[in-house]
Amino acid sequence: MITVGVEFVATGGQGQDLNKIGSVPHGTRFHYEMRFENGNLQFSLNGGAFKTLKQYFTTSNAFFKMGNYNQGGDDSEIHVFGLTVQH
């Protein structure tokens, strides 16, 4: 399951809204795109339709993190094959 967490406050640590985006088979490469344009935060998985995610704050100090934040009991790993940031 691909899940995107959106923090409740800009400083973090106060919890987050977890958005289930979709699933990809284990061991399969996938592509996603995250956009923040005109005050809207959107996410697309594998070229699918963009899903608008609820935002809880507006600040120029907001940032993006990408990684494996496994909260389960099993081991997990990710391999990043590319990351592009466009302003």
N, CA, C and O atoms as a CHARMM CRD file, in Angstrom:
* protein
*
  348
    1    1 MET  N      0.84700  -1.17800   0.00000 PROA 1      0.00000
    2    1 MET  CA     0.00000   0.00000   0.00000 PROA 1      0.00000
    3    1 MET  C      0.89100   1.23900   0.00000 PROA 1      0.00000
    4    1 MET  O      1.81400   1.34200   0.80800 PROA 1      0.00000
    5    2 ILE  N      0.61900   2.16300  -0.89200 PROA 2      0.00000
    6    2 ILE  CA     1.31800   3.44100  -0.92500 PROA 2      0.00000
    7    2 ILE  C      0.48400   4.43100  -0.12000 PROA 2      0.00000
    8    2 ILE  O     -0.68100   4.67800  -0.43300 PROA 2      0.00000
    9    3 THR  N      1.09900   4.99600   0.92500 PROA 3      0.00000
   10    3 THR  CA     0.41100   5.92400   1.81600 PROA 3      0.00000
   11    3 THR  C      1.18500   7.22800   1.87700 PROA 3      0.00000
   12    3 THR  O      2.41200   7.22300   1.97800 PROA 3      0.00000
   13    4 VAL  N      0.46600   8.35100   1.81600 PROA 4      0.00000
   14    4 VAL  CA     1.08100   9.67100   1.91200 PROA 4      0.00000
   15    4 VAL  C      0.59300  10.31800   3.20200 PROA 4      0.00000
   16    4 VAL  O     -0.61100  10.43800   3.42800 PROA 4      0.00000
   17    5 GLY  N      1.53500  10.73200   4.04600 PROA 5      0.00000
   18    5 GLY  CA     1.18700  11.41000   5.29500 PROA 5      0.00000
   19    5 GLY  C      1.31700  12.91100   5.13700 PROA 5      0.00000
   20    5 GLY  O      2.32500  13.40400   4.62900 PROA 5      0.00000
   21    6 VAL  N      0.29600  13.64100   5.57200 PROA 6      0.00000
   22    6 VAL  CA     0.31500  15.10400   5.55600 PROA 6      0.00000
   23    6 VAL  C      0.22500  15.56200   7.00600 PROA 6      0.00000
   24    6 VAL  O     -0.75800  15.29100   7.69600 PROA 6      0.00000
   25    7 GLU  N      1.26200  16.25800   7.45900 PROA 7      0.00000
   26    7 GLU  CA     1.33300  16.71300   8.85100 PROA 7      0.00000
   27    7 GLU  C      0.21800  17.71000   9.17400 PROA 7      0.00000
   28    7 GLU  O     -0.22400  18.47200   8.31300 PROA 7      0.00000
   29    8 PHE  N     -0.22700  17.68700  10.43600 PROA 8      0.00000
   30    8 PHE  CA    -1.24900  18.61900  10.89400 PROA 8      0.00000
   31    8 PHE  C     -0.68700  20.02300  11.12900 PROA 8      0.00000
   32    8 PHE  O     -1.41900  21.00600  11.01100 PROA 8      0.00000
   33    9 VAL  N      0.60800  20.12600  11.46300 PROA 9      0.00000
   34    9 VAL  CA     1.24700  21.42800  11.69300 PROA 9      0.00000
   35    9 VAL  C      2.59300  21.45800  10.97600 PROA 9      0.00000
   36    9 VAL  O      3.21500  20.41800  10.76100 PROA 9      0.00000
   37   10 ALA  N      3.03300  22.65400  10.61000 PROA 10     0.00000
   38   10 ALA  CA     4.27100  22.80800   9.83700 PROA 10     0.00000
   39   10 ALA  C      5.50000  22.30600  10.58300 PROA 10     0.00000
   40   10 ALA  O      6.45600  21.85300   9.95200 PROA 10     0.00000
   41   11 THR  N      5.49800  22.37700  11.89800 PROA 11     0.00000
   42   11 THR  CA     6.66900  21.96200  12.67400 PROA 11     0.00000
   43   11 THR  C      6.74400  20.45000  12.85100 PROA 11     0.00000
   44   11 THR  O      7.76200  19.93600  13.31700 PROA 11     0.00000
   45   12 GLY  N      5.69100  19.73300  12.49100 PROA 12     0.00000
   46   12 GLY  CA     5.69800  18.28000  12.61000 PROA 12     0.00000
   47   12 GLY  C      5.50100  17.81800  14.03700 PROA 12     0.00000
   48   12 GLY  O      5.42300  18.62900  14.96000 PROA 12     0.00000
   49   13 GLY  N      5.42100  16.50800  14.21100 PROA 13     0.00000
   50   13 GLY  CA     5.33400  15.92800  15.53900 PROA 13     0.00000
   51   13 GLY  C      3.95900  15.98200  16.19000 PROA 13     0.00000
   52   13 GLY  O      3.80000  15.50600  17.31400 PROA 13     0.00000
   53   14 GLN  N      2.98000  16.53800  15.53100 PROA 14     0.00000
   54   14 GLN  CA     1.63500  16.64100  16.11000 PROA 14     0.00000
   55   14 GLN  C      0.65200  15.68100  15.45200 PROA 14     0.00000
   56   14 GLN  O     -0.56000  15.79700  15.63900 PROA 14     0.00000
   57   15 GLY  N      1.16900  14.74900  14.69300 PROA 15     0.00000
   58   15 GLY  CA     0.32400  13.78300  14.01600 PROA 15     0.00000
   59   15 GLY  C      0.17200  14.12500  12.54500 PROA 15     0.00000
   60   15 GLY  O      0.59700  15.18500  12.08600 PROA 15     0.00000
   61   16 GLN  N     -0.43400  13.21400  11.82700 PROA 16     0.00000
   62   16 GLN  CA    -0.58800  13.41100  10.39300 PROA 16     0.00000
   63   16 GLN  C     -1.82600  12.70100   9.87800 PROA 16     0.00000
   64   16 GLN  O     -2.32500  11.75200  10.48400 PROA 16     0.00000
   65   17 ASP  N     -2.30300  13.18500   8.75100 PROA 17     0.00000
   66   17 ASP  CA    -3.40700  12.57900   8.03200 PROA 17     0.00000
   67   17 ASP  C     -2.79100  11.58600   7.05800 PROA 17     0.00000
   68   17 ASP  O     -2.02100  11.98200   6.18300 PROA 17     0.00000
   69   18 LEU  N     -3.11400  10.30000   7.19300 PROA 18     0.00000
   70   18 LEU  CA    -2.55800   9.26700   6.32200 PROA 18     0.00000
   71   18 LEU  C     -3.53000   8.99900   5.17700 PROA 18     0.00000
   72   18 LEU  O     -4.68200   8.63000   5.40800 PROA 18     0.00000
   73   19 ASN  N     -3.06700   9.18400   3.94900 PROA 19     0.00000
   74   19 ASN  CA    -3.88100   9.03300   2.75100 PROA 19     0.00000
   75   19 ASN  C     -3.44300   7.79100   1.98700 PROA 19     0.00000
   76   19 ASN  O     -2.32200   7.73600   1.48100 PROA 19     0.00000
   77   20 LYS  N     -4.31100   6.80700   1.90100 PROA 20     0.00000
   78   20 LYS  CA    -4.00900   5.59300   1.12800 PROA 20     0.00000
   79   20 LYS  C     -4.20900   5.93700  -0.34400 PROA 20     0.00000
   80   20 LYS  O     -5.31100   6.28500  -0.76700 PROA 20     0.00000
   81   21 ILE  N     -3.12900   5.83700  -1.11700 PROA 21     0.00000
   82   21 ILE  CA    -3.14100   6.25100  -2.51500 PROA 21     0.00000
   83   21 ILE  C     -3.42000   5.08200  -3.44900 PROA 21     0.00000
   84   21 ILE  O     -4.17100   5.23500  -4.41200 PROA 21     0.00000
   85   22 GLY  N     -2.84100   3.93800  -3.19200 PROA 22     0.00000
   86   22 GLY  CA    -3.02700   2.77500  -4.05000 PROA 22     0.00000
   87   22 GLY  C     -2.01500   1.70400  -3.69600 PROA 22     0.00000
   88   22 GLY  O     -1.24400   1.84600  -2.74700 PROA 22     0.00000
   89   23 SER  N     -2.02500   0.63200  -4.46800 PROA 23     0.00000
   90   23 SER  CA    -1.12400  -0.48800  -4.22600 PROA 23     0.00000
   91   23 SER  C     -0.31900  -0.81900  -5.47100 PROA 23     0.00000
   92   23 SER  O     -0.76300  -0.59100  -6.59700 PROA 23     0.00000
   93   24 VAL  N      0.86400  -1.35600  -5.25200 PROA 24     0.00000
   94   24 VAL  CA     1.68500  -1.89300  -6.33700 PROA 24     0.00000
   95   24 VAL  C      2.20800  -3.24300  -5.85300 PROA 24     0.00000
   96   24 VAL  O      2.46500  -3.41400  -4.66100 PROA 24     0.00000
   97   25 PRO  N      2.36900  -4.19800  -6.76000 PROA 25     0.00000
   98   25 PRO  CA     2.88400  -5.50500  -6.35500 PROA 25     0.00000
   99   25 PRO  C      4.28700  -5.38900  -5.74900 PROA 25     0.00000
  100   25 PRO  O      5.09500  -4.56600  -6.18000 PROA 25     0.00000
  101   26 HSD  N      4.55600  -6.20700  -4.76400 PROA 26     0.00000
  102   26 HSD  CA     5.87100  -6.24000  -4.12200 PROA 26     0.00000
  103   26 HSD  C      6.95900  -6.43300  -5.17000 PROA 26     0.00000
  104   26 HSD  O      6.83000  -7.27400  -6.05900 PROA 26     0.00000
  105   27 GLY  N      8.02200  -5.66000  -5.06300 PROA 27     0.00000
  106   27 GLY  CA     9.15600  -5.77100  -5.96900 PROA 27     0.00000
  107   27 GLY  C      8.96900  -5.06700  -7.30200 PROA 27     0.00000
  108   27 GLY  O      9.81900  -5.18400  -8.18400 PROA 27     0.00000
  109   28 THR  N      7.88000  -4.34300  -7.46300 PROA 28     0.00000
  110   28 THR  CA     7.58100  -3.65900  -8.72200 PROA 28     0.00000
  111   28 THR  C      7.95300  -2.18200  -8.62200 PROA 28     0.00000
  112   28 THR  O      7.65000  -1.52900  -7.62400 PROA 28     0.00000
  113   29 ARG  N      8.60200  -1.66300  -9.64600 PROA 29     0.00000
  114   29 ARG  CA     8.88400  -0.22800  -9.68900 PROA 29     0.00000
  115   29 ARG  C      7.58500   0.52600  -9.92400 PROA 29     0.00000
  116   29 ARG  O      6.68900   0.05800 -10.62700 PROA 29     0.00000
  117   30 PHE  N      7.50700   1.69800  -9.32100 PROA 30     0.00000
  118   30 PHE  CA     6.34900   2.54800  -9.55100 PROA 30     0.00000
  119   30 PHE  C      6.81000   3.99500  -9.64700 PROA 30     0.00000
  120   30 PHE  O      7.92400   4.33900  -9.25100 PROA 30     0.00000
  121   31 HSD  N      5.94400   4.82000 -10.17200 PROA 31     0.00000
  122   31 HSD  CA     6.23100   6.23200 -10.37200 PROA 31     0.00000
  123   31 HSD  C      5.12500   7.03000  -9.68300 PROA 31     0.00000
  124   31 HSD  O      3.94900   6.67100  -9.75300 PROA 31     0.00000
  125   32 TYR  N      5.51400   8.10400  -9.02700 PROA 32     0.00000
  126   32 TYR  CA     4.47900   8.98300  -8.48900 PROA 32     0.00000
  127   32 TYR  C      4.85800  10.43200  -8.72000 PROA 32     0.00000
  128   32 TYR  O      6.02600  10.76800  -8.91600 PROA 32     0.00000
  129   33 GLU  N      3.85500  11.27200  -8.69300 PROA 33     0.00000
  130   33 GLU  CA     4.05700  12.70900  -8.85100 PROA 33     0.00000
  131   33 GLU  C      3.25900  13.42300  -7.77100 PROA 33     0.00000
  132   33 GLU  O      2.07100  13.16400  -7.57500 PROA 33     0.00000
  133   34 MET  N      3.93600  14.32100  -7.08000 PROA 34     0.00000
  134   34 MET  CA     3.28200  15.14100  -6.06400 PROA 34     0.00000
  135   34 MET  C      3.38500  16.58200  -6.51300 PROA 34     0.00000
  136   34 MET  O      4.45300  17.04400  -6.91400 PROA 34     0.00000
  137   35 ARG  N      2.27500  17.28700  -6.44600 PROA 35     0.00000
  138   35 ARG  CA     2.23600  18.69000  -6.87700 PROA 35     0.00000
  139   35 ARG  C      1.65000  19.56400  -5.77800 PROA 35     0.00000
  140   35 ARG  O      0.72900  19.17600  -5.05900 PROA 35     0.00000
  141   36 PHE  N      2.22000  20.75400  -5.67800 PROA 36     0.00000
  142   36 PHE  CA     1.59400  21.79000  -4.85300 PROA 36     0.00000
  143   36 PHE  C      1.49100  23.01600  -5.74600 PROA 36     0.00000
  144   36 PHE  O      2.47000  23.73200  -5.95400 PROA 36     0.00000
  145   37 GLU  N      0.30200  23.24700  -6.26900 PROA 37     0.00000
  146   37 GLU  CA     0.06600  24.35900  -7.19200 PROA 37     0.00000
  147   37 GLU  C     -1.22700  25.05700  -6.81000 PROA 37     0.00000
  148   37 GLU  O     -2.22700  24.41500  -6.48800 PROA 37     0.00000
  149   38 ASN  N     -1.19000  26.38100  -6.85100 PROA 38     0.00000
  150   38 ASN  CA    -2.39200  27.18300  -6.57900 PROA 38     0.00000
  151   38 ASN  C     -3.06500  26.79300  -5.26500 PROA 38     0.00000
  152   38 ASN  O     -4.29200  26.78200  -5.16400 PROA 38     0.00000
  153   39 GLY  N     -2.25000  26.47400  -4.26300 PROA 39     0.00000
  154   39 GLY  CA    -2.77800  26.13700  -2.94900 PROA 39     0.00000
  155   39 GLY  C     -3.33500  24.73400  -2.81900 PROA 39     0.00000
  156   39 GLY  O     -3.95800  24.42000  -1.80400 PROA 39     0.00000
  157   40 ASN  N     -3.13100  23.87200  -3.81800 PROA 40     0.00000
  158   40 ASN  CA    -3.63600  22.50400  -3.77800 PROA 40     0.00000
  159   40 ASN  C     -2.48700  21.50800  -3.75000 PROA 40     0.00000
  160   40 ASN  O     -1.55200  21.61200  -4.54300 PROA 40     0.00000
  161   41 LEU  N     -2.55500  20.54400  -2.83800 PROA 41     0.00000
  162   41 LEU  CA    -1.59000  19.45600  -2.74600 PROA 41     0.00000
  163   41 LEU  C     -2.21300  18.24100  -3.41300 PROA 41     0.00000
  164   41 LEU  O     -3.28100  17.78900  -3.00200 PROA 41     0.00000
  165   42 GLN  N     -1.55000  17.70400  -4.44700 PROA 42     0.00000
  166   42 GLN  CA    -2.10900  16.59400  -5.20000 PROA 42     0.00000
  167   42 GLN  C     -1.07100  15.50000  -5.39000 PROA 42     0.00000
  168   42 GLN  O      0.13300  15.75500  -5.39900 PROA 42     0.00000
  169   43 PHE  N     -1.56500  14.27000  -5.54200 PROA 43     0.00000
  170   43 PHE  CA    -0.69800  13.10800  -5.67000 PROA 43     0.00000
  171   43 PHE  C     -1.25700  12.18400  -6.74200 PROA 43     0.00000
  172   43 PHE  O     -2.46000  11.92600  -6.78700 PROA 43     0.00000
  173   44 SER  N     -0.36900  11.68400  -7.60900 PROA 44     0.00000
  174   44 SER  CA    -0.75300  10.73300  -8.65500 PROA 44     0.00000
  175   44 SER  C      0.19200   9.53300  -8.58900 PROA 44     0.00000
  176   44 SER  O      1.39700   9.69600  -8.39600 PROA 44     0.00000
  177   45 LEU  N     -0.35500   8.34100  -8.74700 PROA 45     0.00000
  178   45 LEU  CA     0.42500   7.10400  -8.72900 PROA 45     0.00000
  179   45 LEU  C      0.37300   6.46700 -10.10800 PROA 45     0.00000
  180   45 LEU  O     -0.70700   6.21600 -10.64300 PROA 45     0.00000
  181   46 ASN  N      1.53900   6.20900 -10.68000 PROA 46     0.00000
  182   46 ASN  CA     1.67800   5.53400 -11.97600 PROA 46     0.00000
  183   46 ASN  C      0.86100   6.18800 -13.09500 PROA 46     0.00000
  184   46 ASN  O      0.26000   5.49900 -13.92000 PROA 46     0.00000
  185   47 GLY  N      0.84800   7.51400 -13.11100 PROA 47     0.00000
  186   47 GLY  CA     0.17100   8.23900 -14.18200 PROA 47     0.00000
  187   47 GLY  C     -1.33600   8.30300 -14.04900 PROA 47     0.00000
  188   47 GLY  O     -2.01700   8.77100 -14.96200 PROA 47     0.00000
  189   48 GLY  N     -1.86800   7.84100 -12.93300 PROA 48     0.00000
  190   48 GLY  CA    -3.31800   7.87000 -12.72000 PROA 48     0.00000
  191   48 GLY  C     -3.80800   9.26700 -12.40500 PROA 48     0.00000
  192   48 GLY  O     -3.03100  10.22100 -12.39100 PROA 48     0.00000
  193   49 ALA  N     -5.08700   9.38000 -12.15400 PROA 49     0.00000
  194   49 ALA  CA    -5.69800  10.66600 -11.82700 PROA 49     0.00000
  195   49 ALA  C     -5.08800  11.22200 -10.54100 PROA 49     0.00000
  196   49 ALA  O     -4.72000  10.47300  -9.63600 PROA 49     0.00000
  197   50 PHE  N     -4.99000  12.53500 -10.48100 PROA 50     0.00000
  198   50 PHE  CA    -4.47200  13.18600  -9.28000 PROA 50     0.00000
  199   50 PHE  C     -5.53600  13.18800  -8.20000 PROA 50     0.00000
  200   50 PHE  O     -6.70700  13.46700  -8.45800 PROA 50     0.00000
  201   51 LYS  N     -5.10900  12.87100  -6.98200 PROA 51     0.00000
  202   51 LYS  CA    -5.97500  12.90800  -5.80900 PROA 51     0.00000
  203   51 LYS  C     -5.57800  14.13700  -5.00300 PROA 51     0.00000
  204   51 LYS  O     -4.40100  14.31600  -4.69100 PROA 51     0.00000
  205   52 THR  N     -6.54100  14.98300  -4.66100 PROA 52     0.00000
  206   52 THR  CA    -6.26600  16.16300  -3.85200 PROA 52     0.00000
  207   52 THR  C     -6.23300  15.76200  -2.38600 PROA 52     0.00000
  208   52 THR  O     -7.17000  15.14600  -1.88000 PROA 52     0.00000
  209   53 LEU  N     -5.14800  16.11500  -1.71000 PROA 53     0.00000
  210   53 LEU  CA    -4.96000  15.79000  -0.29900 PROA 53     0.00000
  211   53 LEU  C     -5.28900  17.00800   0.54800 PROA 53     0.00000
  212   53 LEU  O     -4.97500  18.13300   0.16200 PROA 53     0.00000
  213   54 LYS  N     -5.91300  16.79900   1.68600 PROA 54     0.00000
  214   54 LYS  CA    -6.25300  17.89400   2.58700 PROA 54     0.00000
  215   54 LYS  C     -4.97600  18.48300   3.18200 PROA 54     0.00000
  216   54 LYS  O     -4.05300  17.75600   3.54900 PROA 54     0.00000
  217   55 GLN  N     -4.94100  19.80700   3.26900 PROA 55     0.00000
  218   55 GLN  CA    -3.81000  20.51500   3.87600 PROA 55     0.00000
  219   55 GLN  C     -4.27000  21.14000   5.17200 PROA 55     0.00000
  220   55 GLN  O     -5.44200  21.48100   5.33200 PROA 55     0.00000
  221   56 TYR  N     -3.34400  21.28600   6.08800 PROA 56     0.00000
  222   56 TYR  CA    -3.70000  21.81200   7.40100 PROA 56     0.00000
  223   56 TYR  C     -3.01000  23.13000   7.72500 PROA 56     0.00000
  224   56 TYR  O     -3.27200  23.71900   8.77400 PROA 56     0.00000
  225   57 PHE  N     -2.13700  23.60000   6.84700 PROA 57     0.00000
  226   57 PHE  CA    -1.43900  24.86200   7.09900 PROA 57     0.00000
  227   57 PHE  C     -0.90300  25.40200   5.78200 PROA 57     0.00000
  228   57 PHE  O     -0.77300  24.66700   4.80300 PROA 57     0.00000
  229   58 THR  N     -0.59900  26.67300   5.77100 PROA 58     0.00000
  230   58 THR  CA     0.07800  27.29100   4.62800 PROA 58     0.00000
  231   58 THR  C      1.28600  28.03700   5.16500 PROA 58     0.00000
  232   58 THR  O      1.15700  28.87700   6.05600 PROA 58     0.00000
  233   59 THR  N      2.43700  27.73900   4.63600 PROA 59     0.00000
  234   59 THR  CA     3.67200  28.38100   5.06500 PROA 59     0.00000
  235   59 THR  C      4.73600  28.15700   4.00400 PROA 59     0.00000
  236   59 THR  O      4.74200  27.13100   3.32400 PROA 59     0.00000
  237   60 SER  N      5.62200  29.10800   3.87000 PROA 60     0.00000
  238   60 SER  CA     6.74500  28.93100   2.94400 PROA 60     0.00000
  239   60 SER  C      7.79800  27.99200   3.53000 PROA 60     0.00000
  240   60 SER  O      8.75000  27.63300   2.83700 PROA 60     0.00000
  241   61 ASN  N      7.64700  27.59000   4.78900 PROA 61     0.00000
  242   61 ASN  CA     8.59700  26.69200   5.44500 PROA 61     0.00000
  243   61 ASN  C      8.22400  25.22000   5.28400 PROA 61     0.00000
  244   61 ASN  O      8.91200  24.35100   5.82000 PROA 61     0.00000
  245   62 ALA  N      7.15300  24.92700   4.55900 PROA 62     0.00000
  246   62 ALA  CA     6.74300  23.53300   4.36400 PROA 62     0.00000
  247   62 ALA  C      7.80100  22.80900   3.52600 PROA 62     0.00000
  248   62 ALA  O      8.51200  23.43700   2.74100 PROA 62     0.00000
  249   63 PHE  N      7.90300  21.49700   3.69200 PROA 63     0.00000
  250   63 PHE  CA     8.89500  20.72700   2.95900 PROA 63     0.00000
  251   63 PHE  C      8.35900  19.34300   2.65200 PROA 63     0.00000
  252   63 PHE  O      7.30600  18.93800   3.14400 PROA 63     0.00000
  253   64 PHE  N      9.10500  18.63000   1.83100 PROA 64     0.00000
  254   64 PHE  CA     8.74000  17.30000   1.36000 PROA 64     0.00000
  255   64 PHE  C      9.81100  16.31800   1.81100 PROA 64     0.00000
  256   64 PHE  O     11.00400  16.61500   1.73600 PROA 64     0.00000
  257   65 LYS  N      9.38400  15.14400   2.28000 PROA 65     0.00000
  258   65 LYS  CA    10.32200  14.07600   2.61900 PROA 65     0.00000
  259   65 LYS  C      9.86700  12.81200   1.90100 PROA 65     0.00000
  260   65 LYS  O      8.67000  12.55400   1.77900 PROA 65     0.00000
  261   66 MET  N     10.81000  12.04200   1.43600 PROA 66     0.00000
  262   66 MET  CA    10.50400  10.78900   0.77100 PROA 66     0.00000
  263   66 MET  C     11.33600   9.71500   1.43400 PROA 66     0.00000
  264   66 MET  O     12.53600   9.89300   1.64400 PROA 66     0.00000
  265   67 GLY  N     10.70300   8.59600   1.76500 PROA 67     0.00000
  266   67 GLY  CA    11.47200   7.52500   2.36100 PROA 67     0.00000
  267   67 GLY  C     10.58900   6.39000   2.81400 PROA 67     0.00000
  268   67 GLY  O      9.39000   6.36300   2.53800 PROA 67     0.00000
  269   68 ASN  N     11.18900   5.46500   3.50200 PROA 68     0.00000
  270   68 ASN  CA    10.49400   4.30100   4.03700 PROA 68     0.00000
  271   68 ASN  C     10.24700   4.56600   5.51500 PROA 68     0.00000
  272   68 ASN  O     11.17600   4.55000   6.32300 PROA 68     0.00000
  273   69 TYR  N      9.01200   4.80300   5.85300 PROA 69     0.00000
  274   69 TYR  CA     8.64800   5.07200   7.23900 PROA 69     0.00000
  275   69 TYR  C      7.77800   3.92400   7.75400 PROA 69     0.00000
  276   69 TYR  O      6.69700   4.14400   8.30100 PROA 69     0.00000
  277   70 ASN  N      8.26200   2.71700   7.57300 PROA 70     0.00000
  278   70 ASN  CA     7.53500   1.50900   7.94800 PROA 70     0.00000
  279   70 ASN  C      7.19000   1.53800   9.43200 PROA 70     0.00000
  280   70 ASN  O      8.06300   1.69700  10.28500 PROA 70     0.00000
  281   71 GLN  N      5.90700   1.38400   9.72100 PROA 71     0.00000
  282   71 GLN  CA     5.45200   1.34800  11.11100 PROA 71     0.00000
  283   71 GLN  C      4.98000  -0.05000  11.50300 PROA 71     0.00000
  284   71 GLN  O      4.43000  -0.24800  12.58700 PROA 71     0.00000
  285   72 GLY  N      5.20100  -1.01700  10.61000 PROA 72     0.00000
  286   72 GLY  CA     4.75000  -2.38400  10.87100 PROA 72     0.00000
  287   72 GLY  C      5.80300  -3.20300  11.58700 PROA 72     0.00000
  288   72 GLY  O      6.87500  -2.70400  11.93000 PROA 72     0.00000
  289   73 GLY  N      5.48200  -4.46200  11.80700 PROA 73     0.00000
  290   73 GLY  CA     6.39400  -5.35700  12.51100 PROA 73     0.00000
  291   73 GLY  C      7.35900  -6.08600  11.60200 PROA 73     0.00000
  292   73 GLY  O      8.30400  -6.71200  12.08300 PROA 73     0.00000
  293   74 ASP  N      7.14100  -6.01900  10.28900 PROA 74     0.00000
  294   74 ASP  CA     8.00100  -6.71900   9.33300 PROA 74     0.00000
  295   74 ASP  C      9.06900  -5.79100   8.78200 PROA 74     0.00000
  296   74 ASP  O      8.88500  -4.57400   8.75100 PROA 74     0.00000
  297   75 ASP  N     10.18700  -6.36400   8.34500 PROA 75     0.00000
  298   75 ASP  CA    11.22200  -5.58000   7.68000 PROA 75     0.00000
  299   75 ASP  C     10.70300  -5.07500   6.34200 PROA 75     0.00000
  300   75 ASP  O      9.86100  -5.71300   5.71100 PROA 75     0.00000
  301   76 SER  N     11.20300  -3.94200   5.92200 PROA 76     0.00000
  302   76 SER  CA    10.84800  -3.41600   4.60000 PROA 76     0.00000
  303   76 SER  C     12.01500  -2.58800   4.08500 PROA 76     0.00000
  304   76 SER  O     12.86700  -2.14700   4.85600 PROA 76     0.00000
  305   77 GLU  N     12.04000  -2.38500   2.78800 PROA 77     0.00000
  306   77 GLU  CA    13.09100  -1.57700   2.18200 PROA 77     0.00000
  307   77 GLU  C     12.54500  -0.93600   0.92000 PROA 77     0.00000
  308   77 GLU  O     11.58500  -1.42100   0.32100 PROA 77     0.00000
  309   78 ILE  N     13.17500   0.16500   0.52500 PROA 78     0.00000
  310   78 ILE  CA    12.84600   0.81600  -0.73200 PROA 78     0.00000
  311   78 ILE  C     14.14200   1.08400  -1.48300 PROA 78     0.00000
  312   78 ILE  O     15.21500   1.15400  -0.88500 PROA 78     0.00000
  313   79 HSD  N     14.03500   1.23000  -2.77400 PROA 79     0.00000
  314   79 HSD  CA    15.15300   1.60900  -3.63600 PROA 79     0.00000
  315   79 HSD  C     14.69200   2.79000  -4.45400 PROA 79     0.00000
  316   79 HSD  O     13.72000   2.68100  -5.20100 PROA 79     0.00000
  317   80 VAL  N     15.36600   3.91600  -4.33200 PROA 80     0.00000
  318   80 VAL  CA    15.00600   5.11900  -5.07400 PROA 80     0.00000
  319   80 VAL  C     15.85100   5.16500  -6.33200 PROA 80     0.00000
  320   80 VAL  O     17.07900   5.16600  -6.25700 PROA 80     0.00000
  321   81 PHE  N     15.20400   5.20200  -7.49000 PROA 81     0.00000
  322   81 PHE  CA    15.90300   5.21400  -8.76000 PROA 81     0.00000
  323   81 PHE  C     15.96800   6.61200  -9.37300 PROA 81     0.00000
  324   81 PHE  O     16.63300   6.80500 -10.39100 PROA 81     0.00000
  325   82 GLY  N     15.30000   7.57200  -8.78200 PROA 82     0.00000
  326   82 GLY  CA    15.35900   8.93600  -9.27700 PROA 82     0.00000
  327   82 GLY  C     14.45300   9.83600  -8.46600 PROA 82     0.00000
  328   82 GLY  O     13.43200   9.39500  -7.93700 PROA 82     0.00000
  329   83 LEU  N     14.82700  11.09200  -8.37100 PROA 83     0.00000
  330   83 LEU  CA    14.03100  12.08400  -7.66400 PROA 83     0.00000
  331   83 LEU  C     14.24200  13.40900  -8.38000 PROA 83     0.00000
  332   83 LEU  O     15.37600  13.85600  -8.54800 PROA 83     0.00000
  333   84 THR  N     13.16200  14.03000  -8.79500 PROA 84     0.00000
  334   84 THR  CA    13.23700  15.31300  -9.49700 PROA 84     0.00000
  335   84 THR  C     12.39400  16.31300  -8.73100 PROA 84     0.00000
  336   84 THR  O     11.25400  16.02600  -8.36600 PROA 84     0.00000
  337   85 VAL  N     12.95600  17.49000  -8.48600 PROA 85     0.00000
  338   85 VAL  CA    12.22800  18.56800  -7.83300 PROA 85     0.00000
  339   85 VAL  C     12.17100  19.73400  -8.79700 PROA 85     0.00000
  340   85 VAL  O     13.18900  20.13600  -9.35900 PROA 85     0.00000
  341   86 GLN  N     10.99600  20.27000  -8.98600 PROA 86     0.00000
  342   86 GLN  CA    10.80900  21.38100  -9.91800 PROA 86     0.00000
  343   86 GLN  C     10.06400  22.49200  -9.19600 PROA 86     0.00000
  344   86 GLN  O      9.05400  22.25300  -8.53500 PROA 86     0.00000
  345   87 HSD  N     10.57700  23.71500  -9.33200 PROA 87     0.00000
  346   87 HSD  CA     9.92800  24.88400  -8.71900 PROA 87     0.00000
  347   87 HSD  C      9.37300  25.76600  -9.79400 PROA 87     0.00000
  348   87 HSD  O      8.78500  26.80600  -9.49700 PROA 87     0.00000
